[in-house]
Amino acid sequence: MILNKAMSLIVVVAALPSRAFAVPWNEVTAHWSIAVNLLAGSLVGAWLAAGWATRMHTRTLHRVLALLLVVMAVVLAITHFADVDTLDLPPAPRAVAGVIAGALIGMVAAFMGVAGGELLIPTIVLLFGAEIQLAGSLSLLVSLPTMVVAFARYSRDSTFTVIRENHRFVMVMGSGSIVGAVAGGALLQYVASQALIAALALILLISAGKVWRHTELP
C-alpha cells in the first residue's frame, strides 16, 4: 500500500503539467474554489485514515481495501455510463457537502494508497457541475496535497521503511509512471474515455476479488 502511494504520488506530479495539453491552466485556476472546498475535508480525512491503517489488523485492512475497490468500480460505472444529473444545491449546502465528500475521499485514498481520482472526478462533476476533463485536472490539485499529508502520517510508522528497502523498484516503476502520465496527458484529447473507464472498472473488480481472497490465506 505504501509503495502504491509512492507510485501514485509520482504519477500525480507528472500528470499535473501534462494535462495542460488538453486543459489550459488558466481554465483550471479559474475554478480553484472547488479544489479548496474538497481539500478542506480531504486533508483531515487522509491524516486520520493513514493513522488507522497503520494500526489496523492486516486481515481487516485487506477486506476494507477489497470493499473499497468494489465501491470505486461501481461509482465509475454509474457516473460514466448512467445518465446522472448534477446536484442542484445552494452554495452553502454544496460547500458542506464538498467538505464531507473530500473527507471521505481522503480516507479512501489514504487507506488504498491511491490518488483518489476515481472518486474525486465523479464528485467534482456531480457536485460542482464541472466538465469531465476539467474535473480530471482539478482532482490532481486535490490529490497532490492530500497524498503528501497521508505520506507525512505514514512516515511516523515503521512500515514506511518499505520504500527504502524497495528503492530500486520505486525508481523503475516511477520512471515508467512518468512516461505514462506524460503520454496520457498528451493523448487525452484524442482518446475515447468510455472504453478506458470500462476497462478500469473491470480491473478494480478483479483486484477486489484477489485482495479479498488474500484474507483467506493461512
C-alpha positions in Angstrom: 0.0 0.0 0.0 2.8 2.4 0.9 4.6 1.6 -2.4 1.4 2.2 -4.3 1.1 5.5 -2.6 4.6 6.4 -3.7 3.8 5.4 -7.3 0.6 7.4 -7.2 2.4 10.5 -5.9 4.9 10.3 -8.8 2.1 9.9 -11.3 0.2 12.9 -9.9 3.3 15.2 -10.0 4.0 14.1 -13.6 0.4 14.4 -14.8 -0.3 17.9 -13.5 1.8 19.7 -16.1 1.0 17.1 -18.8 -2.7 17.8 -18.7 -2.1 21.3 -19.9 -2.1 19.9 -23.4 -5.9 19.3 -23.1 -7.0 21.7 -20.3 -5.2 25.1 -20.1 -4.1 26.1 -16.7 -6.0 29.4 -16.8 -9.2 27.4 -17.0 -8.2 25.2 -14.1 -7.2 28.0 -11.8 -10.5 29.8 -12.6 -12.1 27.0 -10.6 -9.7 27.0 -7.7 -12.5 27.3 -5.1 -13.6 23.7 -6.0 -10.2 22.3 -5.1 -10.1 24.3 -1.9 -13.5 23.1 -0.9 -12.6 19.5 -1.3 -9.2 19.9 0.3 -10.8 21.3 3.5 -12.1 17.7 4.1 -9.6 15.5 2.3 -6.6 16.7 4.2 -8.2 15.8 7.5 -9.6 12.5 6.2 -6.2 11.4 4.8 -4.4 12.1 8.1 -7.0 10.2 10.1 -7.2 7.2 7.7 -3.5 6.8 7.4 -3.2 6.6 11.2 -6.0 4.0 11.3 -4.4 1.9 8.5 -1.1 1.6 10.4 -2.9 0.2 13.4 -5.4 -2.0 11.6 -5.1 -5.8 11.6 -3.8 -7.0 8.2 -6.8 -9.2 7.6 -9.2 -6.4 8.3 -7.3 -3.9 6.2 -7.4 -6.3 3.2 -11.1 -6.7 3.5 -11.6 -2.9 3.8 -9.5 -2.5 0.6 -11.5 -5.1 -1.3 -14.8 -3.4 -0.4 -13.4 0.0 -1.4 -12.3 -1.4 -4.7 -15.8 -2.6 -5.5 -17.3 0.8 -4.4 -14.8 2.6 -6.7 -15.7 0.3 -9.7 -19.5 0.9 -9.1 -19.0 4.6 -8.8 -17.0 4.7 -12.0 -19.6 2.7 -13.9 -22.6 4.7 -12.6 -21.2 8.1 -13.2 -19.8 7.4 -16.7 -22.4 5.1 -18.2 -25.7 6.2 -16.5 -27.4 9.5 -17.1 -26.8 11.1 -13.7 -27.7 14.8 -13.3 -25.6 17.4 -11.5 -26.8 18.0 -7.9 -28.6 21.4 -7.8 -27.6 22.7 -4.4 -27.4 26.2 -2.9 -23.8 27.5 -2.3 -23.7 26.8 1.4 -25.0 23.2 1.4 -22.8 22.5 -1.6 -19.7 23.7 0.3 -20.6 21.5 3.3 -21.2 18.5 1.0 -17.8 19.2 -0.6 -16.0 19.1 2.7 -17.8 15.8 3.7 -17.1 14.3 0.3 -13.5 15.4 0.5 -13.0 13.9 3.9 -14.4 10.5 2.8 -12.3 10.5 -0.4 -9.2 11.5 1.5 -9.8 8.5 3.8 -10.3 6.1 0.9 -7.1 7.5 -0.8 -5.1 7.0 2.3 -6.4 3.5 3.0 -5.7 2.3 -0.5 -2.5 4.2 -1.3 -4.1 5.9 -4.4 -4.6 9.4 -5.6 -8.4 9.1 -5.4 -9.2 10.5 -8.8 -11.6 7.6 -9.4 -13.9 9.2 -6.7 -12.8 12.9 -7.0 -13.7 13.2 -10.7 -17.3 12.0 -10.3 -17.7 14.1 -7.2 -16.5 17.3 -9.0 -18.7 16.5 -11.9 -21.9 15.7 -9.9 -21.5 18.2 -7.1 -20.0 21.2 -8.9 -21.1 20.6 -12.5 -17.6 20.7 -13.9 -16.8 19.3 -17.4 -15.1 15.8 -17.2 -11.6 16.9 -18.5 -11.6 19.9 -16.2 -12.6 17.7 -13.3 -9.6 15.5 -14.0 -7.2 18.4 -13.7 -8.9 19.7 -10.5 -8.8 16.2 -9.0 -5.0 16.3 -9.3 -4.8 19.6 -7.5 -6.7 18.0 -4.6 -4.8 14.7 -4.8 -1.3 16.1 -4.5 -1.6 17.8 -1.1 -3.9 15.0 0.2 -1.3 12.4 -0.7 1.5 14.5 0.9 -0.5 14.6 4.2 -1.0 10.8 4.1 2.7 10.3 3.4 3.6 12.5 6.4 1.4 10.4 8.6 2.7 7.1 7.3 6.3 8.3 7.8 5.7 8.2 11.5 5.2 4.4 11.3 8.0 1.9 11.0 6.3 0.3 7.9 7.3 3.4 5.9 10.8 1.8 5.7 9.5 -0.4 2.9 10.2 2.5 0.5 13.9 2.5 1.4 14.0 -1.3 1.2 12.5 -1.3 -2.3 14.0 1.9 -3.7 15.1 0.3 -6.9 11.6 -0.9 -7.6 10.3 2.6 -6.8 12.8 4.2 -9.2 12.0 1.8 -12.1 8.2 1.9 -11.7 8.4 5.7 -11.1 10.2 6.2 -14.4 7.6 4.2 -16.3 4.8 6.1 -14.5 6.2 9.4 -15.5 6.4 8.4 -19.2 2.8 7.1 -19.0 1.5 10.2 -17.3 3.1 12.5 -19.9 1.8 10.4 -22.7 -1.7 10.2 -21.2 -1.8 13.9 -20.8 -0.8 14.5 -24.4 -3.3 11.9 -25.8 -6.2 12.9 -23.5 -8.0 14.9 -26.2 -7.8 12.1 -28.7 -8.8 9.0 -26.7 -12.4 7.9 -26.1 -12.9 7.6 -22.4 -15.7 5.0 -22.3 -13.6 2.0 -23.2 -10.9 3.1 -20.7 -13.5 3.5 -17.9 -15.0 0.1 -18.6 -11.5 -1.5 -18.5 -10.6 0.3 -15.3 -13.8 -0.8 -13.6 -13.2 -4.4 -14.6 -9.6 -4.2 -13.3 -10.9 -2.8 -10.0 -13.4 -5.7 -9.6 -10.7 -8.3 -10.4 -8.3 -6.6 -7.9 -11.1 -6.6 -5.3 -11.5 -10.4 -5.7 -7.8 -11.0 -5.4 -7.4 -8.8 -2.3 -10.4 -10.5 -0.6 -9.1 -14.0 -1.3 -5.8 -12.9 0.1 -7.5 -12.6 3.5 -8.4 -16.3 3.4 -4.8 -17.4 3.0 -3.3 -19.1 6.1 
